Amino acid sequence: MQELLAQIAEQFPIVFRSLNTGFGQTLRLFFVTLLGAMPLGLVISFGSMSRFKPLKWLTRMVVGVIRGTPLMIQLLIFYYFPGLVLKTNIWGSGEAGRFFAASIAFIINYACYFSEIYRGGIQGIPVGQEEAGLVLGMTPMQIFFRVKLMQMIKRIVPPMSNEVITLVKDTSLARIIALQEIIWAGQAFMKGSQGISGAIWPLFFTGVYYLVWNGVMSWLLGKLEQKLDYFR
């Protein structure tokens, strides 16, 4: 046991640097996904509520396909389909290319999930409020931004919080296309990385990173819910 602890103490600086680098990649993917998926999800929700039937059913079909298939398969298709089928590498090479492909796949996937949350939040607001706004001479755009928006945000924060927490963990799926996020970094020491081979303990430390980041996000989202309590 003492020999194992001594070995871990010796290897820890190397492992810690590698895990920090991997976690930085994980955070990049997390924030890029949120920044892209949240506005795109709102646009998709408008499409799924459109009065133009072809757009409405096309949007809902795409959302259904994305939500009904695993994110891991979507990552593989997004990354490999252009090169293997179209014979064109649209993502670029190296780590930057893999990150670009993973970002697009994650944004589209989470935008479809967010769109359903947005749709539920918007349609859950009583129709009478829109009718009252129209009677007062407000335009549909004014009604949405001045009457519906904050109520919608209050309604969607809890389900959105769950999706954000899930996103933190789902970033680990990006290693399927060899994106060097934190679990990739931890697993590399089992196979032989930077002079360390057969070490499984770095994987346990990756769990600590996820626990801490999930704790931070849960706290921040909880504070946001408290701030919106006055919309009850």
N, C-alpha and C positions, 0 to 999 in steps of 0.2 A: 504493500500500500504506500509506504514511504517512497519507494522507488517511482511509483506512478505519479505521486504528487510532485516529486522533484522533476520528473519529465515534463509534466504539465506546466510547472513554473518556468522551466527553461524555454518551452515552446510558446508560451502565452503571448509575448510581445509580437511574434511573427503572426500568430493566429489573429490576435486582436486587430492588427493593422489590416489584414486581409478581410476580416469580417466588417470592419468599418467601411472599407471600400465597397464591399458588396451591399452593405446597408445603404450607402449613399446612392447606389444604382436603384435599390428598392424604393427609396424615397422619391427619386426622380420619376420613376414610373408611376408611383402613387399620385403625385401632384399633377403630372401631365394628364393622367387619366381623368382626374377630377375636373381640371380646367377645361378639358375638351368635352367630357361626357355630360356635365351639368347643363350647359347651354344647348348642346345638340339634343339632349333628351327632351328639353322644352319644345324645341322645333318639331321633333318627332311626335310629341304628344298632341301638338296642334294638327299635324297630319292625320293622326288616328282619330281625331274628333271632327275632322273636316266634313262639311256638308257635301263636298264633291266626292261621290261614292267611289269612283276608281282610285282616287288618292287615299281615301280612308281604308279601303280593303287592301290595297297594296302595302300601305304602311303597317297595318296590323299583321299581314302575312309575314313581312320581314321581321317584325318584332317577335312574332311567334316562332320563327325559325331560329333566331338568335337565342331566345330564351329557352328553346326546347333542345338545344344541342350543347354539349360541354364546351367550356371555354378552351380547354386544352386542344380539342379538335380544331376549333376556330383558329387558334394560334398556328397550328401546323399548316392548315390550308392557306392562311394569309401569308405565311412566310415562304412556303415551298411552291405554291401553285404558280406564281408568275415565272419562276425560274424553270420548273420542271415541265409545265404545260405550255406556257406562252413563250418560253425560251428567252425571257427578258428579266433581268434582275433589276426590279424597280426600287429595291430597298437600299442598295449600296452594300458595301462589303464590311466585314469586321463587326466589332461590337456596336458601332453606330448604326449599322444597317439592321442588326438584330433588335436594337432598342427602338428604332423607328417602326419596324413591323409590329413589335409587341405593343407599342403605344397605340397604333391604329386599331389593332384587334381589341385591346382593352377599352378604348374609347367607344367603339361601336357597340361592344357587348354591354358596357355599363350604361350607355346612353339609352339603350332599349329598356333596360330595367328601370332606369330613372323616369323614362317617358310614361310608364304605367303608373308610377307613383305620382307624377305630376297630374296625369289624367284623373286619377282617383281624387286628388286634392281639389282640382278645379271643379269636377262634376259633383263633388260633395257639398259645394256651397249652394244654399237654397236659391232656386230660380227667381224667387221674389226680389232678391237684391238686384239682380240684373234688370228686372222689369222696372223696379223703382228708379234705377239710374237712367233708363231710357225715358221714363216719364219726366225726369228732371232735365232732360235735354243733353245728357252725357253720351258721348260716342262709345262704341264697344271697346275701343282702346283705352279710353279714360276709365270705363267701368272696370276693366281688367287691372290696370295699374293702381287706381285709387280705392277700389272697393274689394276686389277679389285677391290681389296679390299677397298681402300680408296674412290674410286668413288662410290662403293656400299654404304659405310657408309654415304657419303654425301646425297645420294638419300633416304636412309631409315630413317634418323634422324627425319624428320617431322612426318611420320606415327608412328614410334616407340615412339615418344614423346606423341602422343595421347594415345597409348596403356598403357604407363607408368602412365599417369594421370588417366586413367580409372582403372588401377590396384590399385592405392591409394584408390579409392572409393569401388572397388570390394572386398577389404579385409573385409568389413563389412558383406559380405555374410557368412563368416566363423562362424558366431554366430548360423547358422542353425544347426550346429552339436555341439553347446554349447561351442565353443571356446571363451574364455573370452577376446575378443578384446574390443576396446573402446566403441562401441555402446552397447555391452552387459553390460559393466560397467555402462554406463549412464542409461540404461533401468532398471537395477537392483534396482535403487532407487525409481522407480515407484512401484515395487512389494514388497519392504521392504528389505533394505540392511543396515547393520551397524547402526541400530536404526533409519533409515530414510525411511519413507513410503509415497507413493502418490506424490512424487516430480518429476515433469516433466522438471524443468528447467535444470538439468544436461544434458539432451539430446541436448539442444541448445548449450551448451558448447562443445559437441563433434563436432558440425559443425565447430566451431572455429579451433579446431585441424586440421580438414581436409583442411580447407581454408588455414591455414598457411603452412601446408606441401605441398599442391598443389602449392602454390605460390613459395615455395623454389624450388620444382622440375621444375616448368615452367621456373624459372630464370636460373637454371643450364643448362637445355636443350637448352634454348635460347642462352646462352653463347657458348655451344657446336656448335650450328648451325653457329654462327658468326665465330668461329675458322675454320670451314670447308668451308667458303666462297671462299677460293682460289682454290677450285676444280670446280668452275663454268666453 
